Amino acid sequence: MGRRARCRRLQQQQQQRRPEGTEDGAEGAGKRHDAGWEGGYPEIVKENKLFEHYYQELKIVPEGEWDQFMAALREPLPATLRITGYKSHAKEILHCLKNKYFKELEDLEVDGQKVEVPQPLSWYPEELAWHTNLSRKILRKSPQLEKFHQFLVSETESGNISRQEAVSMIPPLLLNAHPHHKILDMCAAPGSKTTQLIEMLHADMNVPFPEGFVIANDVDNKRCYLLVHQAKRLSSPCIMVVNHDASSIPRLMIDVNGKKEVLFYDRILCDVPCSGDGTMRKNIDVWKKWTTLNSLQLHGLQLRIATRGAEQLVEGGRMVYSTCSLNPIEDEAVIASLLEKSEGALELADVSSELPGLKWMPGLTQWKVMTKDGQWFAEWDEVPHSRHTQIRPTMFPPKDPEKLQAMHLERCLRILPHHQNTGGFFVAVLVKKSSMPWNKRPPKLQGESAKPRDLVQSSPAGPTGETAVGPSELERKLDTGIGDAEIIQRTEDLENNGNKKDGVCGPPPSKKMKLFGFKEDPFVFIPEDDPLFPPIQKFYALDPSFPRMNLLTRTTEGKKRQLYMVSKELRNVLLNNSERMKVINTGIKVWCRNSSGEEFDCAFRLAQEGIYTLYPFINSRIITVSLEDVKILLTQENPFLRKLSSETYIQAKDLAKGSVVLKYEPDPTKPDTLQCPIVLCGWRGKASMRTFVPKNERLHYLRMMGLEVLAEKRKEGTAVTDESAATSGPLEDDEVSADQRAEQAASPDATSTGSDSAEGATVPR
């Protein structure tokens, strides 16, 4: 109440001071009522003289374009969406968008503003990304747009669409990832770029287990659960979410033909924390809070993260460094310093032709440093000693012209908001030519105490500009670069001391756990001789090629209620690094225990989340259904078998009760019908059939077939039911809570239409 009273008082004082008829704010900001502000907060003025002075002086905007640049910053950011590209029905979604929803927006006016029909982003491949002038507020509040808004919310939750800022889509595209690549996303939350990377792994949907994987990391424990929520929508067995400080993310080990080797990544996405002045169009707080101090404080952290990424990149690998800041202190200065430290090990790639249609400005080769009070310094020698804690030598461009020219900083990309109606952004693509210099040096020899000192002296300036490195930093460098053999030996000693159970990846030591939030459960791989597997194998006639060793559960005691799967490469990572890393989540759910499963031939039913991964290995209990059957199964909760087509009835009538696979194959001779295959989990009851499909996936498939289910019907439970279960037992408490944490981290919009974590819920009939 105290804060509200203060806000009301502040509002009254401002109204008393303001002459009648005057408006709040600057250009682009109307009266408080018109701008939709509620709760008595004052309008933010979109002016910052220091910001303008700083960027005019640095000449980041071409001559004659300054007014356009500032005008664009004051306009709201257009909404953009991306169709997830790896699911086989991405083209169907695109067809549905273009021929139904976008057509309904033609000639539509909302609050006197003409709605522009969404347009594809010219530089995004295959028309899979679109932008519109509709703001989120208009989408939510306008009755004319209700169907389009419901479509966006539901399809986002199903993982078929991502509402993502246009410039944020650029780094994964420039990473040029392929299905066999090992990828590290260093600062991944909230996860929109991570989902793009997962899509790239699954470019061929006929391969259930790509060789590559994505390890998505974030330092913030709570934001990791938002990351889990985003990644879960894509149902991939090749994603792992971990929780570490990116600047000291541990070096991992993997088993290669029985020998421990260091894991180097083929691709690294280094989208670092930044001051965010490129996001002014959506985060209007930045107008008021912007100073150069933020960038000066973040520069060191950004350089440490980028350096750590470069250390873990394989030779020949590619790393993308990006920020949503326009400031060269966070952009070119970090890249220049990293290139200087690398002594030729890294070089900037020329990606000018990789995204045709994208407009960008080349990176700067000269810039100055400004303090928060407006004082400029052109080079390190000018900085007084009293400023040395705030300003570091790595913030300035190299003084040697030849060295500067060899860096090719012009190969960096700066995206300006007025060029293509986007946010501001910076991207640099680095390729690793050889090991980092401090990783090439031989290990310390006994009795040669001068060696470590030599290493410290010859190491390039640290991320904050200091040449001296503390003991912990030295230990890290010895560990990560020089002491790989020692790490391997230590790891083997640790694993051979008898304390580690086979196939169990426990959480990190308890003393470390105090630093984090929730304590996650262990990852326990199902042993070869586990008696629970043969009945599953027999019931579903699993192919001999089924990788049973990749099955895991999240409990070491009691009944196993959920079975998950990971790819063999992630299994390798999990088993060899349980003491080294904090895993938040990995694997996809493939089977759930039935509470009364012993009555049937198999105690486990299929889970929709993992059906596309599992389906290629199942040879039994597959029912081919028609499009009409799919409609009946998705709109009725327990239809009798006799309601289904005669072909489906014949296949189902002699099947024993229990879990089944329902498969729809498109008919190419009928191009007007749904042209993508559908695989659903079902249950063959005594005289009926039901599907176990999450609510939003039901809505998705119905839409693809031309059926629209409105919100009123959803509330009544007609035509849509959650994945439910008269036949399924409850989740274990700890597993429910992990799912709930991921759901709570998601935005209200994303969860408003329900989710598949509510296994035990049944919608009233």
VOGU-3710 file (C-alpha; in Angstrom, 3 decimals, decimal comma):
1> mgrrarcrrl> 0,000/0,000/0,000  2,861/2,346/0,772  4,169/2,274/-2,795  0,719/2,809/-4,295  0,052/5,776/-2,018  3,399/7,301/-3,025  2,570/6,782/-6,722  -0,831/8,437/-6,312  0,749/11,382/-4,504  3,389/11,732/-7,235
11> qqqqqqrrpe> 0,665/11,624/-9,899  -1,365/14,339/-8,141  1,724/16,565/-7,782  2,539/16,196/-11,488  -1,032/17,002/-12,512  -0,981/20,121/-10,331  2,297/21,282/-11,884  1,348/20,529/-15,506  -0,496/23,252/-17,449  -3,848/22,188/-18,916
21> gtedgaegag> -3,719/20,473/-22,288  0,010/19,677/-22,237  1,093/16,130/-22,959  3,462/13,817/-21,200  6,688/12,720/-22,794  8,363/13,451/-26,065  7,691/12,583/-29,653  5,973/9,223/-29,930  4,542/9,416/-26,385  0,951/10,583/-25,902
31> krhdagwegg> -1,044/11,283/-22,762  -0,821/8,649/-20,069  -4,355/7,430/-20,822  -3,668/7,165/-24,551  -0,432/5,274/-23,986  -2,255/2,664/-21,949  -0,319/3,228/-18,740  -2,209/2,231/-15,621  -1,281/2,336/-11,961  -0,101/5,922/-11,788
41> ypeivkenkl> 3,436/5,503/-13,126  4,796/8,570/-14,923  5,340/8,350/-18,694  8,949/7,708/-19,702  10,337/10,485/-21,866  12,113/9,107/-24,935  15,009/11,549/-24,709  18,598/11,108/-23,560  21,016/13,870/-24,570  24,093/11,967/-23,395
51> fehyyqelki> 23,104/8,964/-25,568  22,751/11,209/-28,626  26,012/13,041/-27,940  27,886/9,743/-27,459  26,757/7,973/-30,635  26,975/11,101/-32,817  30,578/11,491/-31,720  31,345/7,811/-32,495  29,693/8,087/-35,940  27,970/4,704/-35,797
61> vpegewdqfm> 25,179/6,072/-38,052  25,913/7,028/-41,695  25,913/10,741/-42,440  22,462/12,208/-43,034  20,612/9,316/-41,331  20,705/10,478/-37,697  17,128/11,775/-37,595  15,813/8,538/-39,124  17,847/6,539/-36,583  16,397/8,447/-33,606
71> aalreplpat> 12,860/8,403/-35,030  13,046/4,602/-35,414  14,216/4,229/-31,792  11,122/6,120/-30,606  8,723/3,865/-32,514  7,436/0,622/-30,945  9,155/-2,537/-32,145  7,127/-4,563/-34,688  6,027/-8,014/-33,570  7,942/-10,828/-35,257
81> lritgyksha> 7,331/-14,555/-35,291  9,274/-17,540/-36,537  7,895/-20,892/-37,671  9,992/-23,678/-36,210  11,724/-25,209/-39,162  12,495/-28,812/-38,178  9,036/-30,271/-37,729  7,680/-31,943/-40,823  4,580/-29,753/-40,740  6,380/-26,358/-40,802
91> keilhclknk> 5,208/-25,901/-44,407  1,635/-26,695/-43,378  1,778/-24,019/-40,668  3,155/-21,539/-43,204  0,362/-22,461/-45,624  -2,230/-22,039/-42,841  -0,808/-18,639/-41,828  -0,671/-17,237/-45,340  -3,987/-18,548/-46,616  -6,130/-18,140/-43,533
101> yfkeledlev> -4,934/-15,870/-40,721  -3,072/-13,301/-42,797  -5,984/-13,043/-45,255  -8,317/-12,232/-42,340  -6,078/-9,254/-41,468  -6,512/-7,617/-44,878  -8,390/-4,270/-44,784  -8,684/-4,493/-40,982  -8,489/-1,362/-38,789  -7,879/-1,410/-35,027
111> dgqkvevpqp> -8,235/1,816/-33,014  -8,071/3,822/-36,229  -4,784/2,181/-37,245  -4,708/0,093/-40,432  -3,350/-3,356/-39,763  -0,546/-4,210/-42,139  -0,573/-7,785/-43,374  2,564/-9,519/-41,993  5,520/-9,670/-44,361  8,329/-12,261/-44,485
121> lswypeelaw> 11,776/-11,154/-43,285  13,691/-10,862/-46,552  16,879/-12,422/-45,166  15,387/-15,382/-43,254  15,464/-18,635/-45,294  12,301/-20,221/-46,733  9,864/-17,515/-45,508  9,931/-19,011/-42,005  10,076/-15,628/-40,205  7,483/-12,807/-40,426
131> htnlsrkilr> 6,974/-9,316/-39,015  3,875/-7,167/-38,502  3,119/-3,680/-37,185  0,804/-5,144/-34,520  2,000/-4,526/-30,974  1,484/-7,134/-28,240  -1,035/-4,837/-26,524  -3,247/-4,554/-29,624  -3,013/-8,309/-30,237  -4,173/-9,066/-26,693
141> kspqlekfhq> -6,949/-6,502/-26,387  -8,585/-6,329/-29,830  -11,694/-8,542/-30,374  -11,103/-8,527/-34,167  -7,717/-10,150/-33,616  -8,838/-12,719/-31,040  -8,553/-15,733/-33,358  -5,099/-14,664/-34,585  -3,943/-14,068/-30,992  -5,248/-17,466/-29,847
151> flvsetesgn> -3,443/-19,064/-32,770  -0,150/-17,384/-31,798  -0,436/-18,301/-28,103  -1,421/-21,908/-28,732  1,097/-22,569/-31,503  3,841/-20,941/-29,420  3,052/-23,286/-26,537  3,071/-26,275/-28,914  6,528/-25,310/-30,146  5,420/-24,645/-33,718
161> isrqeavsmi> 5,909/-20,875/-33,573  8,333/-18,671/-31,632  7,625/-15,016/-31,027  11,155/-13,748/-31,294  12,765/-10,412/-32,079  14,043/-10,303/-35,681  17,675/-9,424/-34,867  17,782/-12,206/-32,271  17,361/-14,733/-35,110  20,647/-13,693/-36,768
171> pplllnahph> 23,347/-15,321/-34,530  22,083/-18,942/-34,896  21,827/-18,487/-38,678  25,433/-17,255/-38,862  26,580/-20,104/-36,617  25,886/-22,380/-39,613  25,178/-25,428/-37,431  24,654/-28,924/-38,848  23,091/-32,078/-37,309  26,484/-33,580/-36,380
181> hkildmcaap> 27,785/-30,499/-34,518  28,418/-30,302/-30,791  27,058/-26,884/-29,823  27,458/-24,780/-26,681  25,071/-21,885/-26,003  26,908/-20,003/-23,239  24,277/-17,473/-22,083  21,139/-19,172/-23,344  18,097/-17,967/-21,333  15,328/-17,295/-22,185
191> gskttqliem> 16,044/-19,720/-25,039  14,728/-18,442/-28,383  18,165/-18,811/-30,004  18,575/-22,228/-28,369  15,385/-23,459/-30,036  16,755/-22,348/-33,403  19,875/-24,407/-32,783  17,798/-27,476/-31,835  15,878/-27,091/-35,098  19,154/-27,121/-37,015
201> lhadmnvpfp> 20,133/-30,416/-35,353  16,855/-31,952/-36,506  17,054/-30,742/-40,097  16,299/-34,327/-41,180  13,268/-35,534/-39,223  13,907/-39,126/-40,361  16,924/-39,223/-38,022  15,579/-39,552/-34,440  19,033/-39,186/-32,836  21,299/-36,672/-34,609
211> egfviandvd> 24,991/-37,040/-33,767  25,193/-33,478/-32,489  23,748/-31,879/-29,357  23,159/-28,505/-27,730  24,367/-27,736/-24,212  22,466/-24,600/-23,147  23,898/-22,779/-20,146  22,762/-19,867/-18,006  24,178/-18,412/-14,788  20,724/-17,625/-13,344
221> nkrcyllvhq> 19,113/-20,700/-11,804  15,550/-19,408/-12,154  16,047/-18,393/-15,791  17,301/-21,926/-16,467  13,743/-23,154/-15,899  12,483/-20,712/-18,516  15,096/-22,276/-20,785  13,801/-25,769/-19,921  10,252/-24,665/-20,792  11,376/-23,336/-24,196
231> akrlsspcim> 13,467/-26,407/-25,024  10,721/-28,859/-23,970  8,445/-27,498/-26,688  10,776/-28,992/-29,305  10,876/-32,504/-27,769  14,517/-33,213/-28,606  16,710/-35,900/-26,969  19,770/-33,800/-27,886  19,460/-30,805/-25,531  20,908/-30,386/-22,033
241> vvnhdassip> 20,323/-27,343/-19,796  23,114/-26,545/-17,312  23,616/-23,831/-14,687  27,093/-22,219/-14,571  28,858/-18,883/-14,761  29,707/-18,721/-18,481  33,066/-17,035/-17,813  34,242/-20,141/-15,926  32,048/-22,852/-17,431  33,816/-26,151/-16,697
251> rlmidvngkk> 35,721/-28,026/-19,344  33,985/-31,360/-19,888  35,369/-34,809/-20,613  33,999/-37,493/-22,928  34,864/-41,133/-23,482  36,305/-41,796/-26,945  36,969/-45,502/-27,588  37,592/-46,125/-23,910  39,900/-43,145/-23,474  39,022/-39,875/-21,708
261> evlfydrilc> 39,283/-36,824/-23,943  38,450/-33,158/-23,517  35,171/-32,098/-25,144  35,683/-29,313/-27,682  32,630/-27,777/-29,355  32,156/-27,390/-33,111  29,919/-24,334/-32,659  29,639/-21,861/-29,776  27,029/-19,154/-29,395  28,298/-16,373/-27,164
271> dvpcsgdgtm> 25,341/-13,981/-26,765  26,702/-12,109/-23,750  24,947/-9,972/-21,098  25,038/-6,352/-22,280  23,767/-2,839/-21,550  20,971/-3,432/-24,081  20,724/0,011/-25,673  19,735/-1,705/-28,930  16,474/-2,736/-27,200  15,194/0,807/-26,528
281> rknidvwkkw> 12,172/0,225/-28,759  10,786/-2,463/-26,454  12,571/-1,740/-23,136  11,780/1,936/-22,788  13,383/2,069/-19,332  16,730/2,215/-21,171  15,955/5,807/-22,281  15,984/6,974/-18,698  18,746/4,749/-17,330  21,296/4,850/-20,172
291> ttlnslqlhg> 24,853/5,913/-19,274  28,256/4,755/-20,505  28,936/3,279/-17,056  26,963/0,098/-17,853  29,171/-0,735/-20,811  32,365/0,063/-18,899  31,287/-2,308/-16,122  30,232/-5,123/-18,466  33,244/-5,063/-20,800  35,419/-7,254/-18,540
301> lqlriatrga> 32,743/-9,914/-18,063  32,021/-9,985/-21,811  35,691/-10,489/-22,603  36,034/-13,265/-20,004  33,010/-15,108/-21,431  34,256/-14,744/-25,021  37,733/-15,947/-23,986  36,269/-18,978/-22,215  34,252/-19,767/-25,323  37,319/-19,510/-27,573
311> eqlveggrmv> 39,210/-21,903/-25,283  36,505/-24,559/-25,658  36,093/-24,216/-29,428  37,542/-26,973/-31,610  40,127/-26,016/-34,246  38,183/-25,180/-37,406  35,101/-24,430/-35,300  32,975/-21,287/-35,447  31,956/-18,986/-32,582  29,389/-16,195/-32,888
321> ystcslnpie> 29,739/-13,292/-30,442  26,676/-11,048/-30,201  25,133/-8,274/-28,095  21,958/-6,189/-28,277  24,143/-3,134/-27,664  25,413/-0,585/-30,201  28,370/0,382/-28,000  31,856/-0,409/-29,396  33,166/-0,887/-25,819  30,961/-4,009/-25,622
331> deaviaslle> 31,344/-4,895/-29,283  34,489/-4,159/-31,334  36,642/-3,571/-28,227  35,884/-7,091/-26,931  36,535/-8,647/-30,355  39,772/-6,681/-30,897  41,070/-7,644/-27,460  40,151/-11,305/-27,994  41,898/-11,344/-31,394  44,993/-9,740/-29,847
341> ksegalelad> 45,059/-12,280/-27,008  44,671/-15,153/-29,459  47,910/-14,266/-31,304  46,478/-15,479/-34,615  44,551/-18,470/-33,225  41,266/-16,696/-34,010  40,186/-14,693/-37,017  37,023/-12,852/-38,033  35,082/-14,630/-40,756  33,724/-12,689/-43,721
351> vsselpglkw> 29,977/-13,450/-43,586  28,843/-10,574/-45,805  27,229/-12,936/-48,337  25,681/-15,422/-45,905  22,365/-13,628/-45,263  21,371/-11,948/-48,526  18,762/-9,273/-47,888  20,062/-8,307/-44,427  21,193/-4,659/-44,146  24,094/-4,008/-41,796
361> mpgltqwkvm> 26,929/-1,572/-41,122  30,564/-2,761/-41,023  32,334/-2,763/-37,663  34,217/0,324/-36,482  38,006/0,437/-36,591  38,328/3,604/-34,462  36,418/4,637/-31,350  36,922/6,547/-28,096  35,969/5,853/-24,484  33,674/8,181/-22,526
371> tkdgqwfaew> 33,091/8,251/-18,775  29,570/8,540/-17,355  30,080/12,285/-16,810  31,013/12,899/-20,466  34,835/12,948/-20,370  36,478/11,446/-23,490  39,715/9,449/-23,820  41,143/8,501/-27,230  43,827/6,095/-25,934  44,916/4,327/-22,743
381> devphsrhtq> 47,877/6,661/-22,139  45,460/9,587/-21,637  43,552/7,881/-18,814  44,526/9,288/-15,387  45,540/6,790/-12,704  42,395/7,538/-10,704  40,298/6,137/-13,581  42,232/2,883/-14,010  39,704/0,819/-12,060  36,880/1,949/-14,328
391> irptmfppkd> 38,615/2,140/-17,720  40,882/-0,676/-18,933  43,430/-0,870/-21,773  41,333/-3,520/-23,587  38,601/-0,920/-24,198  40,695/0,954/-26,786  41,434/0,016/-30,415  44,962/-1,348/-31,101  47,478/1,445/-31,674  49,518/-0,442/-34,295
401> peklqamhle> 47,843/0,294/-37,703  49,120/-2,960/-39,262  47,782/-5,043/-36,385  44,458/-3,204/-36,573  44,194/-3,752/-40,314  45,000/-7,483/-39,961  42,069/-7,870/-37,543  39,493/-6,936/-40,214  37,095/-5,427/-37,677  35,005/-4,218/-40,618
411> rclrilphhq> 33,808/-7,846/-40,902  31,711/-7,343/-37,749  28,013/-6,599/-38,364  26,140/-3,737/-36,657  22,380/-3,727/-37,275  20,784/-0,268/-37,032  17,035/0,012/-36,207  16,035/2,339/-39,058  17,490/0,203/-41,855  14,950/-2,649/-41,623
421> ntggffvavl> 12,622/-1,604/-38,790  14,320/-3,821/-36,182  16,108/-3,500/-32,856  19,808/-2,604/-32,685  22,304/-5,492/-32,668  25,968/-6,463/-33,062  27,345/-9,768/-34,400  30,877/-11,032/-34,999  31,722/-14,487/-36,375  35,061/-15,973/-35,274
431> vkkssmpwnk> 36,834/-19,027/-36,680  39,496/-20,883/-34,681  42,669/-21,623/-36,647  44,767/-23,165/-33,865  44,912/-23,612/-30,081  44,868/-20,508/-27,928  48,463/-19,499/-27,106  48,277/-20,374/-23,394  46,954/-23,848/-24,307  49,977/-24,614/-26,503
441> rppklqgesa> 52,591/-24,239/-23,783  54,033/-27,375/-22,218  52,912/-28,424/-18,725  54,853/-27,150/-15,730  58,017/-29,180/-15,089  58,862/-30,137/-11,529  61,605/-27,975/-10,036  61,112/-25,184/-12,598  59,375/-22,608/-10,466  59,889/-19,932/-13,135
451> kprdlvqssp> 57,447/-21,576/-15,543  54,168/-20,406/-13,990  55,551/-16,869/-13,705  56,519/-16,968/-17,377  53,010/-18,075/-18,210  51,487/-15,206/-16,273  53,829/-12,634/-17,774  53,369/-13,821/-21,334  49,616/-14,276/-21,055  47,755/-11,496/-22,769
461> agptgetavg> 46,121/-8,817/-20,681  43,288/-10,227/-18,594  39,694/-9,424/-19,411  39,770/-6,417/-17,122  43,081/-5,283/-18,545  45,364/-6,501/-15,738  48,376/-8,545/-16,786  48,763/-10,132/-13,354  46,551/-13,143/-12,784  45,465/-14,323/-9,333
471> pselerkldt> 46,168/-17,890/-8,140  42,638/-19,075/-8,933  42,833/-17,677/-12,466  46,237/-19,265/-12,982  44,918/-22,564/-11,666  42,002/-22,329/-14,124  44,314/-21,657/-17,051  46,581/-24,513/-16,052  43,518/-26,728/-15,708  41,864/-25,763/-18,956
481> gigdaeiiqr> 44,818/-25,539/-21,253  48,024/-27,069/-20,003  46,837/-29,672/-17,578  44,489/-31,709/-19,758  46,469/-34,872/-18,976  46,271/-34,079/-15,256  42,501/-33,481/-15,515  42,029/-36,858/-17,193  44,105/-38,595/-14,526  42,220/-36,831/-11,716
491> tedlenngnk> 38,897/-37,753/-13,307  39,884/-41,396/-13,617  41,084/-41,473/-10,012  37,799/-39,961/-8,887  35,735/-42,446/-10,858  37,782/-45,433/-9,734  37,572/-44,694/-6,017  34,463/-46,849/-5,652  32,088/-44,039/-4,671  30,488/-43,648/-8,114
501> kdgvcgppps> 27,594/-45,916/-9,063  27,481/-47,186/-12,637  25,004/-45,326/-14,805  24,139/-42,724/-12,161  24,835/-39,049/-12,728  24,319/-37,477/-9,353  24,050/-33,796/-8,544  27,228/-31,807/-7,759  28,671/-31,959/-4,209  26,323/-30,570/-1,554
511> kkmklfgfke> 28,598/-27,645/-0,594  28,250/-26,298/-4,146  24,517/-26,818/-4,138  24,097/-24,037/-1,564  25,079/-21,535/-4,250  22,161/-22,508/-6,436  18,391/-22,678/-6,211  16,573/-25,983/-6,529  18,299/-29,310/-5,989  17,740/-31,457/-9,045
521> dpfvfipedd> 17,304/-35,228/-9,010  20,003/-37,552/-10,359  19,963/-38,989/-13,866  19,975/-42,793/-13,579  20,488/-44,857/-16,708  18,503/-48,116/-16,864  20,926/-51,064/-16,408  21,197/-53,658/-19,196  19,640/-56,349/-16,974  16,774/-54,240/-15,554
531> plfppiqkfy> 13,654/-56,477/-15,491  11,340/-53,574/-16,453  12,646/-53,414/-20,028  11,892/-56,860/-21,587  8,066/-56,483/-21,205  8,275/-53,046/-22,904  10,426/-54,454/-25,698  8,038/-57,351/-26,279  4,810/-55,312/-26,045  5,927/-52,694/-28,607
541> aldpsfprmn> 8,115/-55,098/-30,651  11,013/-52,686/-30,424  13,585/-52,937/-33,184  16,918/-54,576/-32,189  18,590/-51,263/-33,097  16,693/-49,477/-30,271  19,352/-47,738/-28,084  18,131/-49,062/-24,704  21,306/-47,880/-22,971  20,072/-44,282/-23,544
551> lltrttegkk> 17,007/-44,799/-21,331  17,114/-43,015/-17,984  14,961/-42,186/-14,998  15,152/-39,443/-12,351  15,064/-41,573/-9,214  17,409/-44,068/-7,564  14,751/-45,435/-5,203  11,177/-46,690/-5,461  9,114/-47,320/-8,585  10,289/-45,779/-11,826
561> rqlymvskel> 7,305/-43,735/-13,004  8,787/-41,923/-16,027  11,330/-43,133/-18,559  13,338/-40,554/-20,530  15,736/-40,794/-23,456  18,860/-38,909/-24,423  21,132/-39,333/-27,417  24,210/-41,514/-26,912  26,462/-38,435/-27,188  24,671/-36,698/-24,307
571> rnvllnnser> 24,751/-39,950/-22,317  28,526/-39,875/-22,756  28,652/-36,273/-21,469  26,389/-37,044/-18,479  28,277/-40,135/-17,341  31,704/-38,498/-17,519  30,952/-35,153/-15,851  28,503/-35,641/-12,991  30,875/-34,075/-10,432  31,817/-31,273/-12,787
581> mkvintgikv> 28,552/-29,714/-13,900  25,100/-28,863/-12,607  22,518/-30,307/-14,997  19,065/-28,760/-14,706  17,324/-30,868/-17,334  17,922/-33,215/-20,229  16,164/-35,974/-22,140  12,573/-36,360/-23,335  9,844/-38,418/-21,734  9,070/-41,533/-23,779
591> wcrnssgeef> 7,077/-43,790/-21,405  4,879/-43,227/-18,322  3,849/-45,930/-15,850  0,157/-46,823/-15,614  -1,151/-47,091/-12,077  -2,926/-50,300/-13,052  -0,402/-51,305/-15,695  0,189/-54,779/-14,305  -3,305/-55,745/-15,524  -2,026/-55,286/-19,069
601> dcafrlaqeg> 0,932/-56,866/-20,778  3,018/-53,714/-20,238  3,180/-51,363/-17,267  4,250/-48,371/-19,377  2,247/-46,319/-21,868  3,735/-44,114/-24,589  4,173/-40,351/-23,980  3,375/-37,905/-26,787  6,413/-35,785/-25,922  8,819/-38,441/-27,183
611> iytlypfins> 6,711/-40,223/-29,794  8,541/-38,810/-32,836  11,841/-40,063/-31,361  10,431/-43,465/-30,379  8,179/-44,203/-33,356  10,936/-45,327/-35,810  11,805/-48,201/-33,419  8,229/-49,457/-32,780  7,047/-52,397/-34,908  3,820/-53,312/-33,138
621> riitvsledv> 0,542/-51,691/-32,003  0,560/-49,158/-34,861  -2,854/-48,208/-36,230  -3,055/-46,286/-39,494  -5,910/-43,772/-39,289  -7,684/-41,539/-41,805  -8,000/-37,752/-41,557  -11,633/-38,162/-40,443  -10,486/-40,546/-37,691  -7,937/-37,978/-36,488
631> killtqenpf> -10,702/-35,337/-36,230  -12,934/-37,698/-34,219  -10,089/-38,759/-31,902  -9,038/-35,156/-31,216  -12,546/-33,758/-30,676  -14,129/-36,571/-28,649  -12,726/-37,842/-25,409  -13,515/-41,576/-25,651  -15,089/-42,376/-29,033  -16,307/-45,954/-29,511
641> lrklssetyi> -14,266/-47,991/-31,978  -17,391/-48,312/-34,163  -17,324/-44,510/-34,719  -13,994/-44,814/-36,526  -13,538/-45,848/-40,161  -13,929/-49,544/-41,023  -10,191/-49,779/-41,877  -9,246/-48,422/-38,453  -11,801/-50,644/-36,697  -10,389/-53,769/-38,362
651> qakdlakgsv> -6,854/-52,882/-37,196  -7,944/-52,113/-33,621  -10,593/-54,747/-32,828  -8,190/-57,636/-32,134  -5,559/-55,588/-30,321  -5,124/-56,149/-26,579  -5,977/-53,220/-24,326  -3,191/-50,724/-23,805  -1,074/-48,043/-25,419  -1,104/-47,685/-29,227
661> vlkyepdptk> 0,449/-45,523/-31,943  -2,010/-43,708/-34,224  -0,422/-42,794/-37,550  -1,859/-40,586/-40,295  -0,095/-40,694/-43,681  -0,942/-37,890/-46,149  -2,355/-38,764/-49,553  -0,299/-36,962/-52,245  -3,144/-37,457/-54,739  -5,326/-35,154/-52,584
671> pdtlqcpivl> -3,258/-31,952/-52,346  -6,103/-30,064/-50,622  -5,883/-32,307/-47,553  -3,267/-32,166/-44,793  0,088/-32,996/-46,377  2,202/-33,805/-43,325  2,326/-37,094/-41,380  0,932/-37,138/-37,826  1,913/-39,562/-35,056  -0,259/-39,618/-31,920
681> cgwrgkasmr> -0,193/-41,639/-28,702  -3,460/-43,426/-28,038  -5,066/-45,932/-25,692  -7,096/-48,894/-26,907  -9,780/-49,421/-24,251  -12,416/-52,130/-23,903  -14,662/-50,733/-26,648  -13,245/-47,267/-27,266  -10,134/-45,371/-28,300  -8,642/-42,210/-26,830
691> tfvpknerlh> -5,647/-40,017/-27,514  -3,047/-38,877/-24,980  -2,156/-35,553/-26,580  -1,548/-32,208/-24,820  -4,234/-29,584/-25,323  -2,214/-27,263/-27,532  -1,069/-30,060/-29,808  -4,726/-31,031/-30,281  -5,554/-27,446/-31,203  -2,607/-27,384/-33,575
701> ylrmmglevl> -3,608/-30,516/-35,485  -7,257/-29,418/-35,658  -6,200/-26,049/-37,095  -4,034/-27,752/-39,692  -7,158/-29,667/-40,734  -9,162/-26,451/-41,034  -11,050/-26,660/-37,703  -10,994/-23,683/-35,342  -11,752/-24,212/-31,634  -12,768/-21,010/-29,885
711> aekrkegtav> -11,906/-19,989/-26,343  -15,478/-20,459/-25,035  -15,473/-24,078/-26,148  -12,045/-24,620/-24,655  -13,292/-23,390/-21,280  -16,227/-25,799/-21,410  -13,886/-28,667/-22,268  -15,725/-29,372/-25,530  -13,559/-30,557/-28,397  -10,390/-30,317/-26,361
721> tdesaatsgp> -9,125/-32,365/-23,447  -5,768/-32,311/-21,752  -3,438/-35,280/-21,888  -5,298/-37,185/-19,250  -5,511/-40,341/-17,533  -7,808/-42,653/-16,066  -5,122/-45,183/-16,752  -1,998/-43,304/-15,739  -0,539/-42,949/-12,294  0,576/-39,644/-10,795
731> leddevsadq> 3,985/-38,194/-11,424  6,495/-38,449/-8,622  6,428/-35,295/-6,498  9,933/-34,212/-7,418  9,268/-34,638/-11,140  6,067/-32,626/-10,959  7,871/-29,810/-9,189  10,632/-29,690/-11,802  8,038/-29,410/-14,583  6,087/-26,809/-12,631
741> raeqaaspda> 9,213/-24,710/-12,151  9,696/-24,660/-15,911  6,039/-23,710/-16,408  6,149/-20,946/-13,760  9,197/-19,448/-15,447  7,245/-19,079/-18,691  5,193/-15,985/-19,417  1,470/-15,963/-18,544  0,685/-15,743/-22,246  2,556/-18,901/-23,014
751> tstgsdsaeg> 0,864/-20,985/-20,314  -2,645/-19,612/-20,530  -3,839/-22,410/-22,781  -2,595/-25,285/-20,674  0,419/-27,579/-20,897  1,312/-31,214/-21,146  2,786/-31,408/-17,668  -0,646/-31,915/-16,121  -0,542/-35,661/-16,697  -3,198/-36,609/-14,175
761> atvpr> -5,784/-33,943/-15,026  -9,005/-34,793/-16,821  -11,156/-32,066/-18,354  -14,835/-32,400/-17,268  -17,074/-33,791/-20,012
//
